[in-house]
Amino acid sequence: MQTTPDGDALPVGVLYTGGTFGMVPSDRGYTPSSDLPERAQAALAGSNHPPLRWLDPGTGPAINSADVNPAFWHALAGTIRRNAAHCTGFVVIHGTDTLAFTGSALSFLLADLGRPVVVTGARAPLGEAASDARENLLTALHAAVSPGFTGTGLAFGGQLLQANRSSKRFGAPGQPFTSPNAAPLATFDGNALHWQRTLDTLEASLPVVTDYASRAAMLAVYPGISGDVIHGVVETGVHALLLETYPSGIGPGEDAAFVAAIDAATRRGVVVAAVSQNQYGGVRLGHYATSTPLAEAGLIGGADMTREAAFTKLHYLINCGLDRDAIIDAFQRNLCGELTATD
């Protein structure tokens, strides 16, 4: 744990952005509470945890995570960066629906931070019967002070997952998050983390991005999708488009109008990339002949990245001031553990 010049332990910065974790019942349904720091301290009484420092996340009033957008990610990253010298690590409490998107975004935006950043949430509010909020918070706090860990994690269901390898795929009770192509970083037994693997530090010198004017979009490929759909999205002015294709990067490669739309988008300067709708494995453009015309039109593969990692990585890269070729090159490289590198 980091310490002050006087030898005191630096606290963990805790940022509550909204979500089920901190909500309380009201006559209009569950709503964010104003006394979460006090309730959390009471819930943690008697447990082994580091000192906490509650921070204003800088993202405005607590929100449902369905309302998260890139401006939210940048504001949150800015708050964390400004407090890095005063905290040993950070825990972001957040709604679960877009938790993996935010965790992935922070992994790129804060790759150079040198401090652990752990996102977490809950299926039931803190203090309710059978709530997982306390366990998830403890998991996150232990990760935030773990020696040698300076990456971005997602703490949930007794596991610490790599944030940019995680995806919310289940809504039923239990563990809603999966990390299909990377093992958990650690498990938590209620008192301590048990590490299973380390997070390699790769390109920690990634540029610091403070502008988010360039926009990305995401679209699932479906039976009957037409080139007009691609044209429509591109006409909104996006700079990158992520397609969730069928396994291995397959799409309607025999549809000349669809292929022409991909070609027109890339000629316009839009980066068009693909990840697989199948959460296991990844994209292998050219493995099946029907994907070859798409690759020839300029579609690039996202290997085994999750949709959350690929989307936020595109958003990060198109705001780095890089030219299109450099963006394409960087998107296909492993920048901070988000994909499995191949020879």
Contacts in CASP RR format, 6 or more apart in sequence:
PFRMAT RR
TARGET T0000
AUTHOR 0000-0000-0000
METHOD contacts of the structure
MODEL  1
MQTTPDGDALPVGVLYTGGTFGMVPSDRGYTPSSDLPERAQAALAGSNHP
PLRWLDPGTGPAINSADVNPAFWHALAGTIRRNAAHCTGFVVIHGTDTLA
FTGSALSFLLADLGRPVVVTGARAPLGEAASDARENLLTALHAAVSPGFT
GTGLAFGGQLLQANRSSKRFGAPGQPFTSPNAAPLATFDGNALHWQRTLD
TLEASLPVVTDYASRAAMLAVYPGISGDVIHGVVETGVHALLLETYPSGI
GPGEDAAFVAAIDAATRRGVVVAAVSQNQYGGVRLGHYATSTPLAEAGLI
GGADMTREAAFTKLHYLINCGLDRDAIIDAFQRNLCGELTATD
1 9 0 8 1.000
1 10 0 8 1.000
1 50 0 8 1.000
1 88 0 8 1.000
1 145 0 8 1.000
1 147 0 8 1.000
2 9 0 8 1.000
2 10 0 8 1.000
2 87 0 8 1.000
2 88 0 8 1.000
2 89 0 8 1.000
3 9 0 8 1.000
3 10 0 8 1.000
4 10 0 8 1.000
9 50 0 8 1.000
9 51 0 8 1.000
9 88 0 8 1.000
10 86 0 8 1.000
10 87 0 8 1.000
10 88 0 8 1.000
10 89 0 8 1.000
11 50 0 8 1.000
11 51 0 8 1.000
11 52 0 8 1.000
11 53 0 8 1.000
11 86 0 8 1.000
11 87 0 8 1.000
11 88 0 8 1.000
12 50 0 8 1.000
12 51 0 8 1.000
12 52 0 8 1.000
12 53 0 8 1.000
12 87 0 8 1.000
12 88 0 8 1.000
12 89 0 8 1.000
12 90 0 8 1.000
12 91 0 8 1.000
12 141 0 8 1.000
12 144 0 8 1.000
12 145 0 8 1.000
13 52 0 8 1.000
13 53 0 8 1.000
13 54 0 8 1.000
13 55 0 8 1.000
13 83 0 8 1.000
13 87 0 8 1.000
13 89 0 8 1.000
13 90 0 8 1.000
13 91 0 8 1.000
13 144 0 8 1.000
14 37 0 8 1.000
14 40 0 8 1.000
14 52 0 8 1.000
14 53 0 8 1.000
14 54 0 8 1.000
14 55 0 8 1.000
14 90 0 8 1.000
14 91 0 8 1.000
14 93 0 8 1.000
15 54 0 8 1.000
15 55 0 8 1.000
15 56 0 8 1.000
15 57 0 8 1.000
15 76 0 8 1.000
15 79 0 8 1.000
15 80 0 8 1.000
15 90 0 8 1.000
15 91 0 8 1.000
15 92 0 8 1.000
15 93 0 8 1.000
16 22 0 8 1.000
16 36 0 8 1.000
16 37 0 8 1.000
16 54 0 8 1.000
16 57 0 8 1.000
16 62 0 8 1.000
16 93 0 8 1.000
17 57 0 8 1.000
17 59 0 8 1.000
17 62 0 8 1.000
17 63 0 8 1.000
17 65 0 8 1.000
17 72 0 8 1.000
17 76 0 8 1.000
17 92 0 8 1.000
17 93 0 8 1.000
17 94 0 8 1.000
17 95 0 8 1.000
18 32 0 8 1.000
18 62 0 8 1.000
18 63 0 8 1.000
18 64 0 8 1.000
18 65 0 8 1.000
18 93 0 8 1.000
18 94 0 8 1.000
18 95 0 8 1.000
19 32 0 8 1.000
19 62 0 8 1.000
19 63 0 8 1.000
19 64 0 8 1.000
19 65 0 8 1.000
19 93 0 8 1.000
19 94 0 8 1.000
19 95 0 8 1.000
19 96 0 8 1.000
19 121 0 8 1.000
20 30 0 8 1.000
20 95 0 8 1.000
20 96 0 8 1.000
20 121 0 8 1.000
20 122 0 8 1.000
20 123 0 8 1.000
20 124 0 8 1.000
20 125 0 8 1.000
21 36 0 8 1.000
21 93 0 8 1.000
21 94 0 8 1.000
21 95 0 8 1.000
21 120 0 8 1.000
21 121 0 8 1.000
21 122 0 8 1.000
21 125 0 8 1.000
21 126 0 8 1.000
21 133 0 8 1.000
21 136 0 8 1.000
21 137 0 8 1.000
22 32 0 8 1.000
22 33 0 8 1.000
22 36 0 8 1.000
22 39 0 8 1.000
22 62 0 8 1.000
22 93 0 8 1.000
22 122 0 8 1.000
22 125 0 8 1.000
22 126 0 8 1.000
22 133 0 8 1.000
23 30 0 8 1.000
23 31 0 8 1.000
23 32 0 8 1.000
23 33 0 8 1.000
23 125 0 8 1.000
24 30 0 8 1.000
24 31 0 8 1.000
24 32 0 8 1.000
24 33 0 8 1.000
24 125 0 8 1.000
30 125 0 8 1.000
32 61 0 8 1.000
32 62 0 8 1.000
33 39 0 8 1.000
36 93 0 8 1.000
36 126 0 8 1.000
37 52 0 8 1.000
37 54 0 8 1.000
39 126 0 8 1.000
39 127 0 8 1.000
40 52 0 8 1.000
40 126 0 8 1.000
40 137 0 8 1.000
41 52 0 8 1.000
43 126 0 8 1.000
43 127 0 8 1.000
43 133 0 8 1.000
43 134 0 8 1.000
43 137 0 8 1.000
44 134 0 8 1.000
44 137 0 8 1.000
44 138 0 8 1.000
47 138 0 8 1.000
48 191 0 8 1.000
49 138 0 8 1.000
49 141 0 8 1.000
49 142 0 8 1.000
50 88 0 8 1.000
50 141 0 8 1.000
50 144 0 8 1.000
50 145 0 8 1.000
52 141 0 8 1.000
53 86 0 8 1.000
53 87 0 8 1.000
55 79 0 8 1.000
55 83 0 8 1.000
56 79 0 8 1.000
57 75 0 8 1.000
57 76 0 8 1.000
57 79 0 8 1.000
57 92 0 8 1.000
58 75 0 8 1.000
58 76 0 8 1.000
58 79 0 8 1.000
59 72 0 8 1.000
59 75 0 8 1.000
59 76 0 8 1.000
59 79 0 8 1.000
60 75 0 8 1.000
63 72 0 8 1.000
64 95 0 8 1.000
64 97 0 8 1.000
65 94 0 8 1.000
65 95 0 8 1.000
65 96 0 8 1.000
65 97 0 8 1.000
65 98 0 8 1.000
65 99 0 8 1.000
65 102 0 8 1.000
66 97 0 8 1.000
66 98 0 8 1.000
68 94 0 8 1.000
68 98 0 8 1.000
68 101 0 8 1.000
68 102 0 8 1.000
70 105 0 8 1.000
70 212 0 8 1.000
70 215 0 8 1.000
70 315 0 8 1.000
71 212 0 8 1.000
72 102 0 8 1.000
73 102 0 8 1.000
73 105 0 8 1.000
73 106 0 8 1.000
73 109 0 8 1.000
73 212 0 8 1.000
73 312 0 8 1.000
74 109 0 8 1.000
74 209 0 8 1.000
74 210 0 8 1.000
74 212 0 8 1.000
76 92 0 8 1.000
76 102 0 8 1.000
76 106 0 8 1.000
77 105 0 8 1.000
77 106 0 8 1.000
77 109 0 8 1.000
77 110 0 8 1.000
80 90 0 8 1.000
80 106 0 8 1.000
80 110 0 8 1.000
80 113 0 8 1.000
80 115 0 8 1.000
80 117 0 8 1.000
81 110 0 8 1.000
81 113 0 8 1.000
81 208 0 8 1.000
83 90 0 8 1.000
84 113 0 8 1.000
84 114 0 8 1.000
84 115 0 8 1.000
87 115 0 8 1.000
88 115 0 8 1.000
88 116 0 8 1.000
88 144 0 8 1.000
88 145 0 8 1.000
89 115 0 8 1.000
89 116 0 8 1.000
89 117 0 8 1.000
89 118 0 8 1.000
89 144 0 8 1.000
89 145 0 8 1.000
90 115 0 8 1.000
90 116 0 8 1.000
90 117 0 8 1.000
90 118 0 8 1.000
90 144 0 8 1.000
91 118 0 8 1.000
91 119 0 8 1.000
91 120 0 8 1.000
91 137 0 8 1.000
91 140 0 8 1.000
91 141 0 8 1.000
91 144 0 8 1.000
91 155 0 8 1.000
92 102 0 8 1.000
92 103 0 8 1.000
92 106 0 8 1.000
92 117 0 8 1.000
92 118 0 8 1.000
92 119 0 8 1.000
92 120 0 8 1.000
93 120 0 8 1.000
93 121 0 8 1.000
93 137 0 8 1.000
94 102 0 8 1.000
94 119 0 8 1.000
94 120 0 8 1.000
94 121 0 8 1.000
95 121 0 8 1.000
96 121 0 8 1.000
96 122 0 8 1.000
96 123 0 8 1.000
96 156 0 8 1.000
96 168 0 8 1.000
96 176 0 8 1.000
96 177 0 8 1.000
97 168 0 8 1.000
99 119 0 8 1.000
99 120 0 8 1.000
99 121 0 8 1.000
99 154 0 8 1.000
99 156 0 8 1.000
99 168 0 8 1.000
99 177 0 8 1.000
100 154 0 8 1.000
100 163 0 8 1.000
100 166 0 8 1.000
100 167 0 8 1.000
100 168 0 8 1.000
100 177 0 8 1.000
100 306 0 8 1.000
100 308 0 8 1.000
101 308 0 8 1.000
101 311 0 8 1.000
101 312 0 8 1.000
102 119 0 8 1.000
103 117 0 8 1.000
103 119 0 8 1.000
103 152 0 8 1.000
103 153 0 8 1.000
103 154 0 8 1.000
103 163 0 8 1.000
103 164 0 8 1.000
103 166 0 8 1.000
103 308 0 8 1.000
103 312 0 8 1.000
104 152 0 8 1.000
104 163 0 8 1.000
104 164 0 8 1.000
104 166 0 8 1.000
104 306 0 8 1.000
104 308 0 8 1.000
104 309 0 8 1.000
104 311 0 8 1.000
104 312 0 8 1.000
104 313 0 8 1.000
104 338 0 8 1.000
105 312 0 8 1.000
105 315 0 8 1.000
105 316 0 8 1.000
106 117 0 8 1.000
106 119 0 8 1.000
106 152 0 8 1.000
106 163 0 8 1.000
107 117 0 8 1.000
107 151 0 8 1.000
107 152 0 8 1.000
107 153 0 8 1.000
107 163 0 8 1.000
107 164 0 8 1.000
107 309 0 8 1.000
107 312 0 8 1.000
107 336 0 8 1.000
107 338 0 8 1.000
108 164 0 8 1.000
108 206 0 8 1.000
108 312 0 8 1.000
108 313 0 8 1.000
108 316 0 8 1.000
108 335 0 8 1.000
108 336 0 8 1.000
109 208 0 8 1.000
109 209 0 8 1.000
109 316 0 8 1.000
110 117 0 8 1.000
110 152 0 8 1.000
111 203 0 8 1.000
111 204 0 8 1.000
111 206 0 8 1.000
111 335 0 8 1.000
111 336 0 8 1.000
112 204 0 8 1.000
112 205 0 8 1.000
112 206 0 8 1.000
112 208 0 8 1.000
113 150 0 8 1.000
114 150 0 8 1.000
114 151 0 8 1.000
114 204 0 8 1.000
115 150 0 8 1.000
116 143 0 8 1.000
116 144 0 8 1.000
116 145 0 8 1.000
116 146 0 8 1.000
116 149 0 8 1.000
116 150 0 8 1.000
116 151 0 8 1.000
116 152 0 8 1.000
116 153 0 8 1.000
117 144 0 8 1.000
117 151 0 8 1.000
117 152 0 8 1.000
117 153 0 8 1.000
117 163 0 8 1.000
118 140 0 8 1.000
118 143 0 8 1.000
118 144 0 8 1.000
118 152 0 8 1.000
118 153 0 8 1.000
118 154 0 8 1.000
118 155 0 8 1.000
118 160 0 8 1.000
118 163 0 8 1.000
119 140 0 8 1.000
119 152 0 8 1.000
119 153 0 8 1.000
119 154 0 8 1.000
119 155 0 8 1.000
119 163 0 8 1.000
120 136 0 8 1.000
120 137 0 8 1.000
120 139 0 8 1.000
120 140 0 8 1.000
120 154 0 8 1.000
120 155 0 8 1.000
120 156 0 8 1.000
121 133 0 8 1.000
121 136 0 8 1.000
121 156 0 8 1.000
122 131 0 8 1.000
122 132 0 8 1.000
122 133 0 8 1.000
122 136 0 8 1.000
123 131 0 8 1.000
123 132 0 8 1.000
123 173 0 8 1.000
123 174 0 8 1.000
123 176 0 8 1.000
124 130 0 8 1.000
124 131 0 8 1.000
124 132 0 8 1.000
124 133 0 8 1.000
125 131 0 8 1.000
125 133 0 8 1.000
126 133 0 8 1.000
126 134 0 8 1.000
126 137 0 8 1.000
127 133 0 8 1.000
127 134 0 8 1.000
132 156 0 8 1.000
132 157 0 8 1.000
132 174 0 8 1.000
135 157 0 8 1.000
135 158 0 8 1.000
135 188 0 8 1.000
135 190 0 8 1.000
136 155 0 8 1.000
136 156 0 8 1.000
136 157 0 8 1.000
136 158 0 8 1.000
137 155 0 8 1.000
138 188 0 8 1.000
138 190 0 8 1.000
139 155 0 8 1.000
139 156 0 8 1.000
139 157 0 8 1.000
139 158 0 8 1.000
139 159 0 8 1.000
139 160 0 8 1.000
139 188 0 8 1.000
139 190 0 8 1.000
139 193 0 8 1.000
140 155 0 8 1.000
140 160 0 8 1.000
142 188 0 8 1.000
142 192 0 8 1.000
142 193 0 8 1.000
143 149 0 8 1.000
143 153 0 8 1.000
143 155 0 8 1.000
143 160 0 8 1.000
143 185 0 8 1.000
143 186 0 8 1.000
143 193 0 8 1.000
146 186 0 8 1.000
146 193 0 8 1.000
146 195 0 8 1.000
149 185 0 8 1.000
149 198 0 8 1.000
149 199 0 8 1.000
150 201 0 8 1.000
151 199 0 8 1.000
151 201 0 8 1.000
151 336 0 8 1.000
152 162 0 8 1.000
152 163 0 8 1.000
152 164 0 8 1.000
152 336 0 8 1.000
153 160 0 8 1.000
153 161 0 8 1.000
153 162 0 8 1.000
153 163 0 8 1.000
153 166 0 8 1.000
153 185 0 8 1.000
154 160 0 8 1.000
154 161 0 8 1.000
154 162 0 8 1.000
154 163 0 8 1.000
154 166 0 8 1.000
154 177 0 8 1.000
155 161 0 8 1.000
155 188 0 8 1.000
156 175 0 8 1.000
156 176 0 8 1.000
156 177 0 8 1.000
157 174 0 8 1.000
157 175 0 8 1.000
157 177 0 8 1.000
158 175 0 8 1.000
158 187 0 8 1.000
158 188 0 8 1.000
158 190 0 8 1.000
159 175 0 8 1.000
159 177 0 8 1.000
159 184 0 8 1.000
159 186 0 8 1.000
159 187 0 8 1.000
159 188 0 8 1.000
160 184 0 8 1.000
160 185 0 8 1.000
160 186 0 8 1.000
160 187 0 8 1.000
160 188 0 8 1.000
160 193 0 8 1.000
161 177 0 8 1.000
161 179 0 8 1.000
161 182 0 8 1.000
161 184 0 8 1.000
161 185 0 8 1.000
162 179 0 8 1.000
162 182 0 8 1.000
162 185 0 8 1.000
162 199 0 8 1.000
162 337 0 8 1.000
164 305 0 8 1.000
164 306 0 8 1.000
164 308 0 8 1.000
164 309 0 8 1.000
164 312 0 8 1.000
164 313 0 8 1.000
164 336 0 8 1.000
164 337 0 8 1.000
164 338 0 8 1.000
165 179 0 8 1.000
165 181 0 8 1.000
165 182 0 8 1.000
165 306 0 8 1.000
165 309 0 8 1.000
165 337 0 8 1.000
165 338 0 8 1.000
166 177 0 8 1.000
166 178 0 8 1.000
166 179 0 8 1.000
166 306 0 8 1.000
166 308 0 8 1.000
167 177 0 8 1.000
167 178 0 8 1.000
167 179 0 8 1.000
167 180 0 8 1.000
167 279 0 8 1.000
167 306 0 8 1.000
167 307 0 8 1.000
167 308 0 8 1.000
168 176 0 8 1.000
168 177 0 8 1.000
169 176 0 8 1.000
169 177 0 8 1.000
169 178 0 8 1.000
169 279 0 8 1.000
170 176 0 8 1.000
170 177 0 8 1.000
170 178 0 8 1.000
178 279 0 8 1.000
180 279 0 8 1.000
180 280 0 8 1.000
180 281 0 8 1.000
180 306 0 8 1.000
181 279 0 8 1.000
181 280 0 8 1.000
181 281 0 8 1.000
181 282 0 8 1.000
181 304 0 8 1.000
181 306 0 8 1.000
181 340 0 8 1.000
182 340 0 8 1.000
183 196 0 8 1.000
183 197 0 8 1.000
184 196 0 8 1.000
184 197 0 8 1.000
185 195 0 8 1.000
185 196 0 8 1.000
185 197 0 8 1.000
185 198 0 8 1.000
185 199 0 8 1.000
186 193 0 8 1.000
186 194 0 8 1.000
186 195 0 8 1.000
186 196 0 8 1.000
187 193 0 8 1.000
187 194 0 8 1.000
187 196 0 8 1.000
188 194 0 8 1.000
199 337 0 8 1.000
200 337 0 8 1.000
201 336 0 8 1.000
202 334 0 8 1.000
202 335 0 8 1.000
202 336 0 8 1.000
202 337 0 8 1.000
203 333 0 8 1.000
203 335 0 8 1.000
203 336 0 8 1.000
204 336 0 8 1.000
206 316 0 8 1.000
206 320 0 8 1.000
206 335 0 8 1.000
206 336 0 8 1.000
207 320 0 8 1.000
207 321 0 8 1.000
209 316 0 8 1.000
209 319 0 8 1.000
209 320 0 8 1.000
211 319 0 8 1.000
212 315 0 8 1.000
212 319 0 8 1.000
213 319 0 8 1.000
214 239 0 8 1.000
214 240 0 8 1.000
214 315 0 8 1.000
214 318 0 8 1.000
214 319 0 8 1.000
215 236 0 8 1.000
215 237 0 8 1.000
215 238 0 8 1.000
215 239 0 8 1.000
215 240 0 8 1.000
215 315 0 8 1.000
215 318 0 8 1.000
216 238 0 8 1.000
216 239 0 8 1.000
216 240 0 8 1.000
216 241 0 8 1.000
216 242 0 8 1.000
216 311 0 8 1.000
216 314 0 8 1.000
216 315 0 8 1.000
216 318 0 8 1.000
217 233 0 8 1.000
217 236 0 8 1.000
217 238 0 8 1.000
217 240 0 8 1.000
217 241 0 8 1.000
217 242 0 8 1.000
218 241 0 8 1.000
218 242 0 8 1.000
218 243 0 8 1.000
218 244 0 8 1.000
218 307 0 8 1.000
218 311 0 8 1.000
219 229 0 8 1.000
219 230 0 8 1.000
219 233 0 8 1.000
219 241 0 8 1.000
219 242 0 8 1.000
219 243 0 8 1.000
219 244 0 8 1.000
220 243 0 8 1.000
220 244 0 8 1.000
220 277 0 8 1.000
221 243 0 8 1.000
221 244 0 8 1.000
221 245 0 8 1.000
221 246 0 8 1.000
221 251 0 8 1.000
221 252 0 8 1.000
221 277 0 8 1.000
224 252 0 8 1.000
225 252 0 8 1.000
225 258 0 8 1.000
226 255 0 8 1.000
226 257 0 8 1.000
226 258 0 8 1.000
227 255 0 8 1.000
227 257 0 8 1.000
227 258 0 8 1.000
227 260 0 8 1.000
227 261 0 8 1.000
228 257 0 8 1.000
228 261 0 8 1.000
229 261 0 8 1.000
230 241 0 8 1.000
230 258 0 8 1.000
230 261 0 8 1.000
230 262 0 8 1.000
230 265 0 8 1.000
231 261 0 8 1.000
231 264 0 8 1.000
231 265 0 8 1.000
233 241 0 8 1.000
234 241 0 8 1.000
234 261 0 8 1.000
234 264 0 8 1.000
234 265 0 8 1.000
234 268 0 8 1.000
234 270 0 8 1.000
238 270 0 8 1.000
239 269 0 8 1.000
239 270 0 8 1.000
239 271 0 8 1.000
239 318 0 8 1.000
240 270 0 8 1.000
240 271 0 8 1.000
240 272 0 8 1.000
240 273 0 8 1.000
240 314 0 8 1.000
240 315 0 8 1.000
240 317 0 8 1.000
240 318 0 8 1.000
240 327 0 8 1.000
241 265 0 8 1.000
241 270 0 8 1.000
241 271 0 8 1.000
241 272 0 8 1.000
241 273 0 8 1.000
242 273 0 8 1.000
242 274 0 8 1.000
242 275 0 8 1.000
242 307 0 8 1.000
242 310 0 8 1.000
242 311 0 8 1.000
242 314 0 8 1.000
243 272 0 8 1.000
243 273 0 8 1.000
243 274 0 8 1.000
243 275 0 8 1.000
243 299 0 8 1.000
244 274 0 8 1.000
244 275 0 8 1.000
244 276 0 8 1.000
244 277 0 8 1.000
244 307 0 8 1.000
245 251 0 8 1.000
245 274 0 8 1.000
245 275 0 8 1.000
245 276 0 8 1.000
245 277 0 8 1.000
245 283 0 8 1.000
245 291 0 8 1.000
246 276 0 8 1.000
246 277 0 8 1.000
246 278 0 8 1.000
247 276 0 8 1.000
247 277 0 8 1.000
247 278 0 8 1.000
247 281 0 8 1.000
247 282 0 8 1.000
248 276 0 8 1.000
248 282 0 8 1.000
248 283 0 8 1.000
248 284 0 8 1.000
248 285 0 8 1.000
248 287 0 8 1.000
248 288 0 8 1.000
248 291 0 8 1.000
249 274 0 8 1.000
249 276 0 8 1.000
249 282 0 8 1.000
249 283 0 8 1.000
249 284 0 8 1.000
249 285 0 8 1.000
249 287 0 8 1.000
249 288 0 8 1.000
249 291 0 8 1.000
249 294 0 8 1.000
249 301 0 8 1.000
250 288 0 8 1.000
250 290 0 8 1.000
250 291 0 8 1.000
251 258 0 8 1.000
251 290 0 8 1.000
251 291 0 8 1.000
251 294 0 8 1.000
252 258 0 8 1.000
252 259 0 8 1.000
252 290 0 8 1.000
253 259 0 8 1.000
253 290 0 8 1.000
253 291 0 8 1.000
253 292 0 8 1.000
253 293 0 8 1.000
253 294 0 8 1.000
254 290 0 8 1.000
254 293 0 8 1.000
259 293 0 8 1.000
259 294 0 8 1.000
259 297 0 8 1.000
260 297 0 8 1.000
262 272 0 8 1.000
262 294 0 8 1.000
262 297 0 8 1.000
262 298 0 8 1.000
262 299 0 8 1.000
263 297 0 8 1.000
263 298 0 8 1.000
265 272 0 8 1.000
266 272 0 8 1.000
266 297 0 8 1.000
266 298 0 8 1.000
266 299 0 8 1.000
269 324 0 8 1.000
271 300 0 8 1.000
271 314 0 8 1.000
271 317 0 8 1.000
271 318 0 8 1.000
271 324 0 8 1.000
271 327 0 8 1.000
271 328 0 8 1.000
271 331 0 8 1.000
272 298 0 8 1.000
272 299 0 8 1.000
272 300 0 8 1.000
273 299 0 8 1.000
273 300 0 8 1.000
273 301 0 8 1.000
273 302 0 8 1.000
273 310 0 8 1.000
273 314 0 8 1.000
273 331 0 8 1.000
274 283 0 8 1.000
274 285 0 8 1.000
274 294 0 8 1.000
274 299 0 8 1.000
274 300 0 8 1.000
274 301 0 8 1.000
274 302 0 8 1.000
275 282 0 8 1.000
275 283 0 8 1.000
275 301 0 8 1.000
275 302 0 8 1.000
275 305 0 8 1.000
275 306 0 8 1.000
275 307 0 8 1.000
275 310 0 8 1.000
276 282 0 8 1.000
276 283 0 8 1.000
276 304 0 8 1.000
279 306 0 8 1.000
281 304 0 8 1.000
282 302 0 8 1.000
282 303 0 8 1.000
282 304 0 8 1.000
283 301 0 8 1.000
283 302 0 8 1.000
283 303 0 8 1.000
283 304 0 8 1.000
284 291 0 8 1.000
285 291 0 8 1.000
285 292 0 8 1.000
285 294 0 8 1.000
285 295 0 8 1.000
285 299 0 8 1.000
285 300 0 8 1.000
285 301 0 8 1.000
286 292 0 8 1.000
286 295 0 8 1.000
291 299 0 8 1.000
300 328 0 8 1.000
300 331 0 8 1.000
300 332 0 8 1.000
301 332 0 8 1.000
302 310 0 8 1.000
302 331 0 8 1.000
302 332 0 8 1.000
302 339 0 8 1.000
303 332 0 8 1.000
303 339 0 8 1.000
303 340 0 8 1.000
303 342 0 8 1.000
304 339 0 8 1.000
304 340 0 8 1.000
305 313 0 8 1.000
305 338 0 8 1.000
305 339 0 8 1.000
306 338 0 8 1.000
309 338 0 8 1.000
309 339 0 8 1.000
310 331 0 8 1.000
313 331 0 8 1.000
313 335 0 8 1.000
313 338 0 8 1.000
314 327 0 8 1.000
314 331 0 8 1.000
317 327 0 8 1.000
317 330 0 8 1.000
317 331 0 8 1.000
318 327 0 8 1.000
320 327 0 8 1.000
320 330 0 8 1.000
322 330 0 8 1.000
333 341 0 8 1.000
334 340 0 8 1.000
334 341 0 8 1.000
END
